[in-house]
Amino acid sequence: MTTTYAVLSEGLEKRFGAVRALRGLDLAVAQGTVCGILGPNGAGKTTAVRLLTTLLRPDAGSARIAGHDLVREGAAVRREIAVTGQQTSVDGDLTGRQNLRLFARLHRMRGPAERAGELLDRFGLTEAADRAVSTYSGGMRRRLDLAASLVRRPEVLFLDEPTTGLDPASRTLIWDAVRALTADGTTVLLTTQYLEEADQLADDIALVDRGRVAHTGSPAELKAVVGTYVEAVVADADVMVRAAGVLDRLTGGQPSFDPARNAVGAITRDRTLTLPRLVRELDAAGVPLLDASVRPPTLDDVFLQLTEDLADPTGHENKEPAV
């Protein structure tokens, strides 16, 4: 079966003076899916999004967005996409309803009042619809901003940190809206600092580092690459180093410490390491144990492990300029 890609880039490059922000970015996002773009600060995520939304012009490489060439058909690309950035785009002097009607009229849509009402209901803003947006909480503004991006259903939606600073209820509303969009065929590119969010929403993840896509796969596939997470919670902080020595020997991984919980953890690719064996080894080493676990890694574990693996041995960082 032939896969239809809503976003397809090959060898995208971008320089800012001496800084190579992108160094050959290859990305393939299937239509109707959510792709999470993750990476450490300065990896090139923001530059990639700005290129793919036509805000910047690539120095080399090519891309097609919703079937249109990124450079030659920039106007057509803009007609097919929507962008929700970290800063809200709604007018604080207008009401929520007035904002959405305005966006609908700008898109020359029929029935702007009806469309505004649908979106206000979807994002839980009906009761506040006729209040000035300046009176909204941060979470309410964020929801309204996303609603404004969806007045005309885009083929591709770019979400840049969509739930930063939101309470759990608002975050859940936005997650539900993203799932509904992809169910209707919209493709979503999501950058987020919440790895749980990527785990919840993303069909695939592209881990960007130093201007390239270093790893791709579903959350489950990336977790399988990393291995199994092993943790011991000890009775006394003084024996954490002794527990770390046991985990180091059993896993071959670099142990990490959580002093607040007296916990030591490590990643292992040894599928034969079981919980009973871990407990026996810690007991034999005289480690007073409160709890122990052998479990699949979280996406946080994956991110930390893979970005450590990608660390520049020279100590140089690819600083992404704020442009």
Secondary structure, 3 states (H helix, E strand, C coil): CCCCEEEEEEEEEEEECCEEEEEEEEEEEECCCEEEEECCCCCCHHHHHHHHCCCCCCCEEEEEECCEECCCCHHHHHHHEEEECCCCCCCCCCEHHHHHHHHHHHCCCCCHHHHHHHHHHHCCCCCCCCCEHHHCCHHHHHHHHHHHHCCCCCCEEEEECCCCCCCHHHHHHHHHHHHHHHHCCCEEEEECCCHHHHHHHCCEEEEEECCEEEEEECHHHHHHHHCEEEEEEECCHHHHHHHHHHHHHHHCCCCEEECCCCEEEEEECCCCCCHHHHHHHHHHCCCCEEEEEEECCCHHHHHHHHHHHCCCCCCCCCCCCCC
